[in-house]
Amino acid sequence: MVHQHFSVRFAGLFKVKYFLLGVASVINHTSELFAYFFLHELIHRLGHIKILFLGLLGNFIRFVYISIITNPWWVLPFEFIQGEEKN
């Protein structure tokens, strides 16, 4: 939820076409699909506490990265992290 609000505010700040948000959404949902199938094994190996910590760390890194970039298209490489954080 926070990420979606942040993305819309980010798009408004840079006057981005909503096409970029659509592409980011496709990348995001594709990564969520992959995470859905593979994360169960990772949770079994590492434990849920470490996975939650890695998700929070990934969110922190992604939000700092997004706040630093000046070209909105550079947000796409980090969109794949969202799927791993959500699941």
Phi and psi in degrees as a GROMACS rama.xvg file:
@    title "Ramachandran Plot"
@    xaxis  label "Phi"
@    yaxis  label "Psi"
@TYPE xy
-62.7581  -41.3662  VAL-2
-62.0264  -41.5013  HIS-3
-64.1288  -43.2146  GLN-4
-64.4602  -42.6981  HIS-5
-62.1607  -39.8832  PHE-6
-64.7915  -42.8263  SER-7
-66.6021  -41.3924  VAL-8
-65.1271  -39.6401  ARG-9
-62.1338  -43.2449  PHE-10
-64.1825  -39.7178  ALA-11
-66.905  -34.8271  GLY-12
-65.6122  -41.109  LEU-13
-97.7822  6.32856  PHE-14
53.6462  47.6666  LYS-15
-83.7638  143.635  VAL-16
-68.5093  151.714  LYS-17
-70.7088  -8.55434  TYR-18
-59.3918  -41.2334  PHE-19
-62.7358  -40.4109  LEU-20
-65.299  -34.0386  LEU-21
-66.1555  -44.7583  GLY-22
-63.7395  -42.746  VAL-23
-62.177  -37.5453  ALA-24
-66.0161  -40.5979  SER-25
-63.7552  -44.6057  VAL-26
-62.4907  -42.7483  ILE-27
-60.9318  -49.4697  ASN-28
-70.1338  -32.3253  HIS-29
-64.7958  -42.1399  THR-30
-67.3372  -33.2963  SER-31
-65.4406  -37.3122  GLU-32
-64.2922  -45.0011  LEU-33
-64.6816  -41.3378  PHE-34
-64.88  -34.6768  ALA-35
-59.6127  -38.7885  TYR-36
-83.4878  -27.1654  PHE-37
-108.83  -15.4074  PHE-38
-73.7989  -25.8746  LEU-39
-58.4784  -43.626  HIS-40
-65.7801  -38.9139  GLU-41
-66.1043  -39.9445  LEU-42
-64.1636  -39.516  ILE-43
-63.4579  -37.4295  HIS-44
-79.3352  -44.081  ARG-45
-95.395  -29.1931  LEU-46
99.9959  153.116  GLY-47
-71.1482  -30.2262  HIS-48
-64.9197  -45.6359  ILE-49
-66.3405  -36.8487  LYS-50
-66.725  -41.7505  ILE-51
-62.1053  -41.8329  LEU-52
-62.4408  -43.9538  PHE-53
-63.3916  -36.4649  LEU-54
-64.5379  -43.6137  GLY-55
-65.2364  -40.5896  LEU-56
-63.2767  -42.8003  LEU-57
-61.956  -41.4217  GLY-58
-61.2748  -45.816  ASN-59
-59.491  -48.5464  PHE-60
-62.1395  -43.6479  ILE-61
-64.737  -43.5601  ARG-62
-67.7753  -37.7154  PHE-63
-64.4931  -43.7362  VAL-64
-60.1532  -46.0169  TYR-65
-64.3403  -35.3418  ILE-66
-73.4514  -18.2085  SER-67
-92.1608  -34.0414  ILE-68
-66.4826  153.674  ILE-69
-110.808  -22.0988  THR-70
-102.065  119.051  ASN-71
-62.9606  -21.8738  PRO-72
-69.8734  -17.6568  TRP-73
-74.9355  -2.68019  TRP-74
-74.7632  -23.4426  VAL-75
-61.9432  -40.4269  LEU-76
-60.2902  -26.4237  PRO-77
-96.5472  0.0369371  PHE-78
-69.1704  -26.476  GLU-79
-66.551  -20.7113  PHE-80
-68.6854  -29.7174  ILE-81
-56.6554  -41.5858  GLN-82
-62.4821  -39.7172  GLY-83
-70.6913  -30.7048  GLU-84
-75.1084  -37.617  GLU-85
-70.9553  -38.2559  LYS-86
